[in-house]
């Protein structure tokens, strides 16, 4: 698990390749955007509005 190991992050850096253990910046940005979007959409309705609809 060092510079000669193709599957480790250090090995990917020394070889100059990308993969699962060392994704490219494009993949990192896509993952960050996809993880951030659902959290932004999930807004709770105010309790007063919900109670008014029930009555």
TORFI-553573 format. One record per atom (N, C-alpha, C, O, CB): residue number from 1; residue in three letters; atom name; x, y, z negated. Coordinates in pm, 1 decimal. Glycine has a CB too. Layout:
% residues N
<pt NUM, 'ALA', 'CA', <X, Y, Z>>
...
***
This chain:
% residues 55
<pt 1, 'UNK', 'N', <83.6, -117.7, 0.0>>
<pt 1, 'UNK', 'CA', <0.0, 0.0, 0.0>>
<pt 1, 'UNK', 'C', <88.4, 124.5, 0.0>>
<pt 1, 'UNK', 'O', <94.6, 199.2, -97.6>>
<pt 1, 'UNK', 'CB', <-95.3, -0.4, -121.3>>
<pt 2, 'UNK', 'N', <154.9, 143.6, 110.4>>
<pt 2, 'UNK', 'CA', <240.8, 260.1, 120.3>>
<pt 2, 'UNK', 'C', <238.2, 316.4, 260.3>>
<pt 2, 'UNK', 'O', <137.7, 307.5, 330.9>>
<pt 2, 'UNK', 'CB', <382.7, 225.7, 80.1>>
<pt 3, 'UNK', 'N', <348.4, 373.8, 299.1>>
<pt 3, 'UNK', 'CA', <354.7, 439.4, 429.6>>
<pt 3, 'UNK', 'C', <343.9, 340.6, 545.3>>
<pt 3, 'UNK', 'O', <300.3, 377.8, 654.3>>
<pt 3, 'UNK', 'CB', <483.5, 517.7, 441.7>>
<pt 4, 'UNK', 'N', <382.6, 216.5, 523.3>>
<pt 4, 'UNK', 'CA', <376.7, 117.0, 629.7>>
<pt 4, 'UNK', 'C', <241.3, 51.0, 643.6>>
<pt 4, 'UNK', 'O', <217.4, -19.4, 741.7>>
<pt 4, 'UNK', 'CB', <479.3, 12.8, 606.5>>
<pt 5, 'UNK', 'N', <152.2, 71.7, 548.3>>
<pt 5, 'UNK', 'CA', <19.9, 7.7, 548.6>>
<pt 5, 'UNK', 'C', <-75.7, 87.8, 636.1>>
<pt 5, 'UNK', 'O', <-105.1, 203.5, 606.0>>
<pt 5, 'UNK', 'CB', <-36.3, -4.6, 404.0>>
<pt 6, 'UNK', 'N', <-123.7, 28.0, 742.8>>
<pt 6, 'UNK', 'CA', <-211.0, 97.8, 837.2>>
<pt 6, 'UNK', 'C', <-347.0, 132.7, 777.3>>
<pt 6, 'UNK', 'O', <-412.8, 225.7, 824.0>>
<pt 6, 'UNK', 'CB', <-230.7, 13.2, 960.7>>
<pt 7, 'UNK', 'N', <-389.7, 59.4, 674.8>>
<pt 7, 'UNK', 'CA', <-524.1, 79.5, 620.1>>
<pt 7, 'UNK', 'C', <-530.8, 182.6, 507.8>>
<pt 7, 'UNK', 'O', <-639.5, 229.1, 473.4>>
<pt 7, 'UNK', 'CB', <-577.1, -50.7, 569.7>>
<pt 8, 'UNK', 'N', <-416.4, 219.1, 450.3>>
<pt 8, 'UNK', 'CA', <-419.4, 314.2, 339.5>>
<pt 8, 'UNK', 'C', <-411.0, 457.6, 391.0>>
<pt 8, 'UNK', 'O', <-374.9, 481.6, 506.2>>
<pt 8, 'UNK', 'CB', <-304.4, 286.3, 241.6>>
<pt 9, 'UNK', 'N', <-444.7, 551.8, 304.2>>
<pt 9, 'UNK', 'CA', <-441.5, 692.9, 342.9>>
<pt 9, 'UNK', 'C', <-298.9, 736.9, 374.7>>
<pt 9, 'UNK', 'O', <-276.2, 809.4, 471.5>>
<pt 9, 'UNK', 'CB', <-500.6, 780.8, 231.1>>
<pt 10, 'UNK', 'N', <-202.9, 693.1, 293.5>>
<pt 10, 'UNK', 'CA', <-62.7, 728.6, 318.4>>
<pt 10, 'UNK', 'C', <-15.5, 673.9, 452.4>>
<pt 10, 'UNK', 'O', <56.9, 741.0, 526.0>>
<pt 10, 'UNK', 'CB', <27.1, 675.8, 205.6>>
<pt 11, 'UNK', 'N', <-57.0, 551.8, 483.2>>
<pt 11, 'UNK', 'CA', <-19.3, 491.0, 610.6>>
<pt 11, 'UNK', 'C', <-80.0, 565.7, 728.1>>
<pt 11, 'UNK', 'O', <-14.5, 585.6, 830.4>>
<pt 11, 'UNK', 'CB', <-62.1, 345.1, 614.3>>
<pt 12, 'UNK', 'N', <-205.2, 607.0, 713.3>>
<pt 12, 'UNK', 'CA', <-271.6, 683.4, 819.6>>
<pt 12, 'UNK', 'C', <-201.5, 817.0, 841.1>>
<pt 12, 'UNK', 'O', <-184.5, 860.5, 955.0>>
<pt 12, 'UNK', 'CB', <-420.5, 706.2, 785.4>>
<pt 13, 'UNK', 'N', <-160.9, 882.4, 732.5>>
<pt 13, 'UNK', 'CA', <-91.7, 1010.8, 743.8>>
<pt 13, 'UNK', 'C', <42.0, 992.3, 814.8>>
<pt 13, 'UNK', 'O', <77.5, 1070.9, 902.7>>
<pt 13, 'UNK', 'CB', <-70.2, 1073.7, 604.3>>
<pt 14, 'UNK', 'N', <116.6, 887.5, 776.3>>
<pt 14, 'UNK', 'CA', <248.3, 867.3, 837.7>>
<pt 14, 'UNK', 'C', <236.4, 829.8, 984.9>>
<pt 14, 'UNK', 'O', <321.2, 868.5, 1065.3>>
<pt 14, 'UNK', 'CB', <325.8, 758.8, 762.7>>
<pt 15, 'UNK', 'N', <131.6, 754.5, 1021.7>>
<pt 15, 'UNK', 'CA', <110.7, 716.4, 1161.6>>
<pt 15, 'UNK', 'C', <45.0, 828.3, 1241.8>>
<pt 15, 'UNK', 'O', <61.4, 836.5, 1363.5>>
<pt 15, 'UNK', 'CB', <25.3, 590.4, 1169.5>>
<pt 16, 'UNK', 'N', <-29.1, 914.0, 1172.8>>
<pt 16, 'UNK', 'CA', <-98.6, 1023.2, 1240.8>>
<pt 16, 'UNK', 'C', <-231.6, 980.0, 1300.3>>
<pt 16, 'UNK', 'O', <-278.2, 1037.2, 1398.9>>
<pt 16, 'UNK', 'CB', <-11.2, 1079.9, 1349.4>>
<pt 17, 'UNK', 'N', <-292.7, 877.8, 1239.2>>
<pt 17, 'UNK', 'CA', <-420.8, 827.8, 1289.4>>
<pt 17, 'UNK', 'C', <-531.3, 857.2, 1189.4>>
<pt 17, 'UNK', 'O', <-505.6, 899.6, 1076.7>>
<pt 17, 'UNK', 'CB', <-413.4, 676.5, 1317.9>>
<pt 18, 'UNK', 'N', <-655.0, 833.9, 1232.5>>
<pt 18, 'UNK', 'CA', <-771.2, 856.9, 1148.1>>
<pt 18, 'UNK', 'C', <-855.4, 730.2, 1142.5>>
<pt 18, 'UNK', 'O', <-844.8, 643.9, 1229.6>>
<pt 18, 'UNK', 'CB', <-854.7, 976.2, 1200.2>>
<pt 19, 'UNK', 'N', <-938.2, 719.6, 1040.6>>
<pt 19, 'UNK', 'CA', <-1025.4, 603.5, 1025.7>>
<pt 19, 'UNK', 'C', <-1111.1, 618.5, 902.6>>
<pt 19, 'UNK', 'O', <-1136.8, 730.0, 857.2>>
<pt 19, 'UNK', 'CB', <-944.0, 474.4, 1018.1>>
<pt 20, 'UNK', 'N', <-1156.5, 504.7, 847.2>>
<pt 20, 'UNK', 'CA', <-1243.1, 508.1, 729.1>>
<pt 20, 'UNK', 'C', <-1173.1, 570.2, 609.3>>
<pt 20, 'UNK', 'O', <-1231.1, 653.1, 539.2>>
<pt 20, 'UNK', 'CB', <-1289.8, 367.7, 694.1>>
<pt 21, 'UNK', 'N', <-1049.4, 530.7, 585.7>>
<pt 21, 'UNK', 'CA', <-977.6, 579.7, 468.3>>
<pt 21, 'UNK', 'C', <-925.9, 721.9, 485.4>>
<pt 21, 'UNK', 'O', <-892.4, 788.1, 387.2>>
<pt 21, 'UNK', 'CB', <-862.6, 488.1, 437.0>>
<pt 22, 'UNK', 'N', <-919.1, 769.1, 610.1>>
<pt 22, 'UNK', 'CA', <-876.1, 906.9, 637.5>>
<pt 22, 'UNK', 'C', <-959.2, 962.8, 751.6>>
<pt 22, 'UNK', 'O', <-914.2, 963.7, 866.1>>
<pt 22, 'UNK', 'CB', <-724.1, 913.2, 672.1>>
<pt 23, 'UNK', 'N', <-1081.0, 1009.7, 721.6>>
<pt 23, 'UNK', 'CA', <-1167.3, 1062.6, 827.8>>
<pt 23, 'UNK', 'C', <-1118.1, 1197.7, 879.0>>
<pt 23, 'UNK', 'O', <-1046.7, 1269.7, 809.3>>
<pt 23, 'UNK', 'CB', <-1310.7, 1075.8, 777.3>>
<pt 24, 'UNK', 'N', <-1157.2, 1230.5, 1001.0>>
<pt 24, 'UNK', 'CA', <-1120.7, 1359.6, 1058.6>>
<pt 24, 'UNK', 'C', <-1203.5, 1469.2, 993.6>>
<pt 24, 'UNK', 'O', <-1303.3, 1440.9, 927.3>>
<pt 24, 'UNK', 'CB', <-1140.9, 1359.6, 1212.1>>
<pt 25, 'UNK', 'N', <-1163.6, 1591.9, 1011.9>>
<pt 25, 'UNK', 'CA', <-1236.5, 1704.3, 952.9>>
<pt 25, 'UNK', 'C', <-1378.0, 1713.3, 1008.7>>
<pt 25, 'UNK', 'O', <-1469.9, 1752.1, 936.5>>
<pt 25, 'UNK', 'CB', <-1161.7, 1835.6, 977.9>>
<pt 26, 'UNK', 'N', <-1397.3, 1678.6, 1135.3>>
<pt 26, 'UNK', 'CA', <-1530.2, 1683.1, 1195.9>>
<pt 26, 'UNK', 'C', <-1625.2, 1590.6, 1121.1>>
<pt 26, 'UNK', 'O', <-1739.0, 1627.7, 1092.4>>
<pt 26, 'UNK', 'CB', <-1523.7, 1644.1, 1344.9>>
<pt 27, 'UNK', 'N', <-1578.3, 1469.9, 1089.3>>
<pt 27, 'UNK', 'CA', <-1662.6, 1375.3, 1017.0>>
<pt 27, 'UNK', 'C', <-1690.8, 1423.5, 875.8>>
<pt 27, 'UNK', 'O', <-1801.8, 1407.6, 825.1>>
<pt 27, 'UNK', 'CB', <-1597.0, 1238.0, 1013.1>>
<pt 28, 'UNK', 'N', <-1589.9, 1482.6, 812.3>>
<pt 28, 'UNK', 'CA', <-1609.4, 1534.4, 677.2>>
<pt 28, 'UNK', 'C', <-1714.7, 1645.0, 676.6>>
<pt 28, 'UNK', 'O', <-1798.6, 1650.7, 586.7>>
<pt 28, 'UNK', 'CB', <-1476.6, 1586.8, 619.8>>
<pt 29, 'UNK', 'N', <-1710.4, 1732.9, 776.8>>
<pt 29, 'UNK', 'CA', <-1806.6, 1843.0, 784.2>>
<pt 29, 'UNK', 'C', <-1946.8, 1790.1, 810.0>>
<pt 29, 'UNK', 'O', <-2042.8, 1839.4, 750.8>>
<pt 29, 'UNK', 'CB', <-1766.6, 1942.5, 894.1>>
<pt 30, 'UNK', 'N', <-1960.7, 1690.7, 897.4>>
<pt 30, 'UNK', 'CA', <-2092.2, 1632.9, 926.7>>
<pt 30, 'UNK', 'C', <-2151.5, 1569.3, 802.1>>
<pt 30, 'UNK', 'O', <-2270.3, 1584.7, 773.9>>
<pt 30, 'UNK', 'CB', <-2082.1, 1528.9, 1039.6>>
<pt 31, 'UNK', 'N', <-2067.4, 1497.1, 727.2>>
<pt 31, 'UNK', 'CA', <-2115.6, 1432.2, 605.2>>
<pt 31, 'UNK', 'C', <-2157.6, 1535.5, 501.6>>
<pt 31, 'UNK', 'O', <-2259.6, 1518.3, 434.8>>
<pt 31, 'UNK', 'CB', <-2007.5, 1340.2, 547.0>>
<pt 32, 'UNK', 'N', <-2080.7, 1641.7, 487.7>>
<pt 32, 'UNK', 'CA', <-2112.2, 1746.4, 390.5>>
<pt 32, 'UNK', 'C', <-2243.9, 1815.1, 426.8>>
<pt 32, 'UNK', 'O', <-2324.8, 1844.6, 338.7>>
<pt 32, 'UNK', 'CB', <-1997.8, 1850.0, 383.4>>
<pt 33, 'UNK', 'N', <-2265.7, 1840.6, 555.7>>
<pt 33, 'UNK', 'CA', <-2389.7, 1905.1, 599.3>>
<pt 33, 'UNK', 'C', <-2509.4, 1813.1, 577.4>>
<pt 33, 'UNK', 'O', <-2614.9, 1858.1, 532.5>>
<pt 33, 'UNK', 'CB', <-2380.2, 1945.4, 747.4>>
<pt 34, 'UNK', 'N', <-2493.9, 1686.3, 608.5>>
<pt 34, 'UNK', 'CA', <-2605.5, 1593.7, 594.9>>
<pt 34, 'UNK', 'C', <-2639.5, 1571.6, 447.6>>
<pt 34, 'UNK', 'O', <-2756.0, 1550.3, 414.0>>
<pt 34, 'UNK', 'CB', <-2572.9, 1460.0, 662.9>>
<pt 35, 'UNK', 'N', <-2540.6, 1576.3, 360.1>>
<pt 35, 'UNK', 'CA', <-2565.7, 1561.0, 217.2>>
<pt 35, 'UNK', 'C', <-2626.1, 1686.7, 157.8>>
<pt 35, 'UNK', 'O', <-2702.0, 1677.6, 61.2>>
<pt 35, 'UNK', 'CB', <-2437.4, 1525.9, 144.5>>
<pt 36, 'UNK', 'N', <-2595.4, 1803.1, 211.4>>
<pt 36, 'UNK', 'CA', <-2643.5, 1929.1, 156.0>>
<pt 36, 'UNK', 'C', <-2787.0, 1959.4, 199.7>>
<pt 36, 'UNK', 'O', <-2861.7, 2020.8, 123.5>>
<pt 36, 'UNK', 'CB', <-2551.4, 2042.9, 197.6>>
<pt 37, 'UNK', 'N', <-2827.1, 1918.5, 318.6>>
<pt 37, 'UNK', 'CA', <-2959.7, 1951.3, 370.3>>
<pt 37, 'UNK', 'C', <-3073.8, 1893.7, 286.6>>
<pt 37, 'UNK', 'O', <-3166.2, 1968.4, 254.4>>
<pt 37, 'UNK', 'CB', <-2972.0, 1902.0, 511.2>>
<pt 38, 'UNK', 'N', <-3073.2, 1766.4, 249.6>>
<pt 38, 'UNK', 'CA', <-3185.6, 1714.3, 170.4>>
<pt 38, 'UNK', 'C', <-3200.4, 1783.4, 35.4>>
<pt 38, 'UNK', 'O', <-3312.3, 1800.6, -12.7>>
<pt 38, 'UNK', 'CB', <-3168.7, 1565.6, 148.7>>
<pt 39, 'UNK', 'N', <-3091.2, 1822.6, -25.5>>
<pt 39, 'UNK', 'CA', <-3098.1, 1889.3, -155.1>>
<pt 39, 'UNK', 'C', <-3163.5, 2026.6, -140.4>>
<pt 39, 'UNK', 'O', <-3236.1, 2070.3, -229.8>>
<pt 39, 'UNK', 'CB', <-2957.2, 1903.0, -216.7>>
<pt 40, 'UNK', 'N', <-3138.7, 2094.2, -29.6>>
<pt 40, 'UNK', 'CA', <-3195.3, 2226.6, -8.5>>
<pt 40, 'UNK', 'C', <-3344.8, 2217.8, 20.5>>
<pt 40, 'UNK', 'O', <-3419.9, 2308.1, -16.4>>
<pt 40, 'UNK', 'CB', <-3123.2, 2297.9, 106.1>>
<pt 41, 'UNK', 'N', <-3388.9, 2111.1, 85.6>>
<pt 41, 'UNK', 'CA', <-3530.1, 2095.1, 120.4>>
<pt 41, 'UNK', 'C', <-3615.8, 2061.5, -1.2>>
<pt 41, 'UNK', 'O', <-3732.2, 2100.9, -8.1>>
<pt 41, 'UNK', 'CB', <-3545.8, 1986.7, 225.6>>
<pt 42, 'UNK', 'N', <-3559.4, 1989.9, -95.8>>
<pt 42, 'UNK', 'CA', <-3635.8, 1942.5, -210.0>>
<pt 42, 'UNK', 'C', <-3659.2, 2056.1, -309.2>>
<pt 42, 'UNK', 'O', <-3582.1, 2073.7, -403.6>>
<pt 42, 'UNK', 'CB', <-3563.5, 1825.5, -278.3>>
<pt 43, 'UNK', 'N', <-3764.9, 2132.5, -287.6>>
<pt 43, 'UNK', 'CA', <-3802.1, 2238.9, -380.3>>
<pt 43, 'UNK', 'C', <-3932.1, 2197.5, -448.9>>
<pt 43, 'UNK', 'O', <-4027.0, 2154.3, -383.5>>
<pt 43, 'UNK', 'CB', <-3817.9, 2377.0, -306.4>>
<pt 44, 'UNK', 'N', <-3935.2, 2210.9, -577.6>>
<pt 44, 'UNK', 'CA', <-4053.4, 2175.3, -654.5>>
<pt 44, 'UNK', 'C', <-4153.2, 2290.4, -649.9>>
<pt 44, 'UNK', 'O', <-4115.4, 2407.5, -653.8>>
<pt 44, 'UNK', 'CB', <-4016.1, 2140.6, -800.6>>
<pt 45, 'UNK', 'N', <-4280.0, 2255.3, -641.7>>
<pt 45, 'UNK', 'CA', <-4384.0, 2357.6, -642.6>>
<pt 45, 'UNK', 'C', <-4401.3, 2408.4, -785.1>>
<pt 45, 'UNK', 'O', <-4383.3, 2331.5, -879.5>>
<pt 45, 'UNK', 'CB', <-4518.3, 2301.9, -586.5>>
<pt 46, 'UNK', 'N', <-4434.9, 2532.2, -802.9>>
<pt 46, 'UNK', 'CA', <-4461.0, 2583.4, -937.8>>
<pt 46, 'UNK', 'C', <-4578.4, 2509.5, -1001.0>>
<pt 46, 'UNK', 'O', <-4675.0, 2474.7, -933.0>>
<pt 46, 'UNK', 'CB', <-4489.2, 2735.3, -933.9>>
<pt 47, 'UNK', 'N', <-4569.2, 2486.3, -1129.8>>
<pt 47, 'UNK', 'CA', <-4673.1, 2410.6, -1199.1>>
<pt 47, 'UNK', 'C', <-4807.7, 2482.4, -1195.9>>
<pt 47, 'UNK', 'O', <-4912.0, 2417.1, -1193.3>>
<pt 47, 'UNK', 'CB', <-4631.7, 2385.1, -1343.1>>
<pt 48, 'UNK', 'N', <-4807.1, 2613.6, -1196.1>>
<pt 48, 'UNK', 'CA', <-4932.0, 2690.2, -1194.7>>
<pt 48, 'UNK', 'C', <-5007.4, 2664.6, -1064.7>>
<pt 48, 'UNK', 'O', <-5129.9, 2652.8, -1066.7>>
<pt 48, 'UNK', 'CB', <-4903.9, 2841.6, -1211.9>>
<pt 49, 'UNK', 'N', <-4938.7, 2655.8, -954.2>>
<pt 49, 'UNK', 'CA', <-5002.4, 2631.5, -824.9>>
<pt 49, 'UNK', 'C', <-5061.9, 2491.2, -820.4>>
<pt 49, 'UNK', 'O', <-5169.9, 2470.9, -765.0>>
<pt 49, 'UNK', 'CB', <-4901.2, 2650.3, -710.3>>
<pt 50, 'UNK', 'N', <-4992.3, 2395.6, -877.9>>
<pt 50, 'UNK', 'CA', <-5041.2, 2256.8, -878.5>>
<pt 50, 'UNK', 'C', <-5165.4, 2245.0, -965.4>>
<pt 50, 'UNK', 'O', <-5261.3, 2177.9, -927.0>>
<pt 50, 'UNK', 'CB', <-4931.5, 2160.0, -929.0>>
<pt 51, 'UNK', 'N', <-5165.3, 2309.1, -1082.0>>
<pt 51, 'UNK', 'CA', <-5279.9, 2303.2, -1172.2>>
<pt 51, 'UNK', 'C', <-5401.8, 2371.3, -1112.1>>
<pt 51, 'UNK', 'O', <-5514.0, 2324.9, -1132.1>>
<pt 51, 'UNK', 'CB', <-5245.3, 2367.3, -1305.7>>
<pt 52, 'UNK', 'N', <-5382.2, 2479.9, -1039.1>>
<pt 52, 'UNK', 'CA', <-5492.1, 2551.3, -977.7>>
<pt 52, 'UNK', 'C', <-5561.8, 2465.8, -871.6>>
<pt 52, 'UNK', 'O', <-5683.9, 2471.8, -857.1>>
<pt 52, 'UNK', 'CB', <-5442.1, 2681.2, -916.5>>
<pt 53, 'UNK', 'N', <-5485.2, 2387.4, -798.5>>
<pt 53, 'UNK', 'CA', <-5541.1, 2301.1, -694.6>>
<pt 53, 'UNK', 'C', <-5620.8, 2185.8, -755.1>>
<pt 53, 'UNK', 'O', <-5719.7, 2141.9, -696.5>>
<pt 53, 'UNK', 'CB', <-5429.5, 2246.3, -605.5>>
<pt 54, 'UNK', 'N', <-5579.0, 2136.4, -871.9>>
<pt 54, 'UNK', 'CA', <-5647.1, 2024.0, -936.2>>
<pt 54, 'UNK', 'C', <-5786.1, 2064.1, -985.7>>
<pt 54, 'UNK', 'O', <-5877.0, 1981.1, -984.8>>
<pt 54, 'UNK', 'CB', <-5563.2, 1970.8, -1052.8>>
<pt 55, 'UNK', 'N', <-5804.4, 2186.4, -1027.9>>
<pt 55, 'UNK', 'CA', <-5932.8, 2230.9, -1084.2>>
<pt 55, 'UNK', 'C', <-6030.8, 2256.5, -978.7>>
<pt 55, 'UNK', 'O', <-6144.2, 2294.7, -1007.7>>
<pt 55, 'UNK', 'CB', <-5917.0, 2353.5, -1167.0>>
***
